[in-house]
Amino acid sequence: MAKDKKKKKGAEPTPEELEALKVSGPPRLRAKYDDEIRKSFAEKFGISNRMAQPKLEKITINVNMGRHLDGTKVPQNVKGQVLATLEQISAQKPVMIAAKKSVSNFKVRTGYETAAMVTLRRDRMWHFLDRLIHLATPRIKDFRGLSEKAFDRQGNYSFGLTEQGVFPEINMAEATFTHGMNINLTFSNSDPEKSRFVLNELGWPFRKPEQKRRKTVSA
């Protein structure tokens, strides 16, 4: 009888894993947060009132297309691919965003549509976070964890991806170009320490301390 092989980090997700993480049913990370993490948070920080505990309000995904500007508009093939990518990974229709400032170096003027954005809340937000943690980040090439220092004063966390192909929903064989995206997690009633605790308990892939030390050790 063949032995079960341990799945390698970054391996392609199985059909069963993809099926389990589809945008349907109650989000398992939200249930974990309500049933387990709130209690742990109350014990660590002494805040038992749920209304005063940190809350993940929304996740914003943004793709800047300013470098593709052709005159006053982004080419339709570029715009179409980016919008399709965002819709596939978020299960929600994205919107185009106009530039608020003129940048002469990039030939961008106020009012030009140069970016696409989608904002996720409630169940879709939790489903996306689940797929991001368990399916997308392990597929990043040479992935060693995300920085613990990417918080602002309010405890919001931001990071960037360089390739849309880390999401299993995207078929890179059909993509005409590679693009990254910025992802922002917005919290309320929080600060960097509280948000770090919540994300760590949810399974956020922070860079491990031993991985930081390797850089300082000489060969």
C-alpha positions in Angstrom: 0.0 0.0 0.0 1.4 3.3 -1.0 2.2 5.8 1.7 0.6 9.2 1.7 3.1 11.8 0.6 3.3 15.1 2.4 2.2 18.0 0.2 5.1 20.2 -0.8 5.0 23.9 0.0 3.8 25.9 -3.1 2.4 22.8 -4.8 -0.7 23.1 -7.0 -3.9 23.0 -4.9 -6.0 19.8 -5.2 -9.5 19.9 -6.6 -10.8 19.2 -3.1 -9.0 22.2 -1.7 -10.3 24.5 -4.5 -13.8 23.2 -3.9 -13.6 23.8 -0.1 -12.5 27.4 -0.6 -15.2 28.4 -3.2 -17.2 31.5 -2.3 -20.1 29.7 -0.7 -21.2 28.8 2.7 -20.2 30.5 6.0 -16.5 31.7 6.0 -14.4 29.5 8.1 -12.0 32.3 9.1 -14.8 34.5 10.3 -16.0 31.6 12.5 -12.5 31.0 13.8 -12.2 34.7 14.6 -15.5 34.8 16.5 -15.2 31.5 18.3 -11.5 31.4 19.1 -9.5 34.5 18.4 -11.8 36.9 20.3 -11.3 34.9 23.5 -7.5 34.8 23.0 -7.4 38.5 22.3 -9.4 39.2 25.5 -7.0 37.2 27.6 -3.9 38.9 26.1 -5.1 42.5 25.9 -7.7 42.5 28.6 -10.4 43.8 26.2 -13.5 41.5 26.5 -16.0 44.0 25.0 -16.5 42.8 21.4 -17.3 46.3 20.3 -13.9 47.5 21.4 -11.9 44.6 19.8 -10.3 44.9 16.4 -12.4 44.2 13.4 -11.4 43.5 9.8 -13.6 46.0 7.9 -12.6 45.5 4.3 -9.9 44.3 1.9 -9.0 46.6 -1.0 -7.2 45.3 -4.1 -5.7 47.8 -6.5 -3.9 47.5 -9.8 -2.2 50.5 -11.3 -2.1 50.7 -15.1 -0.5 54.1 -15.6 2.5 52.7 -17.4 0.2 51.3 -20.1 -1.4 54.7 -20.9 -1.7 55.3 -24.7 -2.6 59.0 -25.0 -5.4 59.6 -22.6 -6.7 56.0 -22.2 -5.4 52.6 -21.2 -5.6 50.1 -24.1 -8.7 48.0 -24.1 -6.8 44.7 -24.0 -4.9 45.8 -20.9 -7.9 47.2 -19.2 -10.0 44.1 -20.0 -7.4 41.6 -18.7 -6.9 43.5 -15.4 -10.6 43.9 -14.8 -11.2 40.2 -15.6 -8.3 39.2 -13.2 -9.8 41.2 -10.4 -13.2 39.8 -10.9 -11.9 36.2 -11.0 -10.0 36.5 -7.7 -12.6 38.5 -5.8 -15.9 37.3 -7.2 -16.9 40.9 -7.5 -17.0 43.5 -10.3 -14.1 46.0 -10.0 -14.3 49.7 -10.9 -11.9 52.0 -12.7 -10.3 54.8 -10.8 -9.2 58.2 -12.2 -5.9 59.8 -11.3 -6.2 62.5 -8.6 -2.9 64.2 -9.4 -1.0 64.9 -12.6 2.4 63.2 -12.9 4.4 64.5 -15.8 7.1 61.8 -15.7 4.4 59.1 -16.4 2.4 61.3 -18.7 -0.6 61.1 -16.3 -3.1 63.9 -15.9 -5.8 64.5 -13.4 -9.0 62.6 -14.6 -7.3 59.9 -16.5 -8.5 56.4 -15.6 -5.2 54.7 -14.6 -6.2 52.1 -12.0 -8.7 49.4 -11.3 -9.9 48.6 -7.8 -12.2 46.3 -5.9 -13.3 46.6 -2.3 -14.4 43.4 -0.4 -16.5 43.3 2.7 -18.4 40.7 4.8 -18.4 37.1 3.5 -16.5 37.8 0.2 -13.8 39.5 2.2 -13.4 36.5 4.5 -13.4 34.0 1.6 -10.8 36.0 -0.3 -8.6 36.2 2.8 -8.9 32.4 3.2 -7.7 31.8 -0.3 -5.0 34.4 0.0 -3.5 32.8 3.0 -3.8 29.1 2.1 -3.6 29.0 -1.7 -2.1 32.2 -3.1 0.9 33.1 -0.9 2.3 29.6 -0.8 2.6 29.8 -4.6 4.8 32.9 -4.5 8.2 32.0 -5.9 10.9 31.6 -3.2 8.3 32.7 -0.6 9.7 33.2 2.9 6.9 35.1 4.5 5.4 38.6 4.6 6.9 41.5 6.5 5.7 42.3 10.1 6.4 46.0 9.6 3.9 46.8 6.9 1.3 48.3 9.3 0.3 51.9 9.6 -0.6 53.6 12.9 -4.2 52.5 12.7 -3.2 48.8 12.4 -4.0 48.5 8.6 -1.8 46.2 6.7 -0.6 46.7 3.1 1.6 44.5 0.8 2.1 44.0 -2.9 2.1 41.0 -5.3 4.2 41.1 -8.4 2.3 38.5 -10.4 -1.4 37.7 -10.7 -0.6 34.0 -11.4 -0.2 33.2 -7.7 -4.0 32.9 -7.5 -5.1 29.5 -8.7 -8.1 31.0 -10.5 -5.9 32.7 -13.0 -4.7 30.7 -16.0 -1.4 32.4 -17.0 -1.4 30.6 -20.4 -4.3 32.9 -21.4 -2.7 36.1 -20.0 -1.0 38.5 -22.5 1.1 40.3 -19.8 2.0 40.0 -16.2 0.9 42.5 -13.6 1.0 42.9 -9.9 -1.4 44.4 -7.4 -1.5 46.1 -4.0 -3.7 44.6 -1.3 -4.7 46.5 1.8 -6.4 45.1 4.9 -8.3 47.7 6.8 -9.0 47.3 10.6 -11.1 49.3 13.1 -10.4 49.7 16.8 -6.8 48.6 16.3 -3.1 49.4 16.2 -0.1 47.5 14.8 0.3 45.2 17.8 -3.4 44.2 17.9 -3.7 43.7 14.1 -0.5 41.6 14.1 -2.0 39.4 16.8 -5.2 38.9 15.0 -3.6 38.2 11.6 -1.1 35.8 13.2 -3.9 33.9 14.8 -5.7 33.7 11.5 -2.7 32.0 10.0 -1.1 35.0 8.2 2.2 34.0 6.8 4.5 36.4 8.5 8.3 36.0 8.0 9.7 33.7 10.7 12.4 35.0 13.1 14.9 32.4 12.0 14.5 33.5 8.4 15.4 37.0 9.4 18.5 35.8 11.3 19.8 33.9 8.3 20.6 37.2 6.5 22.9 38.3 9.3 24.8 35.0 9.6 27.9 34.9 7.4 28.8 31.7 5.4 
